[in-house]
Amino acid sequence: MDTPAPTLCFTCGLAVEETPRLNRLTNGEICPACRDRVLDMLPAPLPSRPGEVRAGTMGLASDAPLKS
């Protein structure tokens, strides 16, 4: 049976492995997409408190109507 082709990062073009790693661009900089992927896989450094509003929700409750 053939082995599947590796998944490639759209930004740097290098293989995305199961164990997250920081790939580098051709100019030596860390690939921002790979960096974000590694950061997303890390556990939160501090536990959140019950009922706390998560970042990115702009402080809106999930059932609050949006204002235009």
C-alpha angles and dihedrals in degrees: 000000000000119000114240119253113260120258110253129211112243092218105046100016093227125129119277107221129201089248105062116241137170110253119197130227121235090264091058097254119129111261107253093213092051090045091054091047091053092046092049091054094053118095118249111274092223128030117246121238119244111268094017117144111245122232115267096035092094090228094292121139112236092249097042114117116244118242119225 
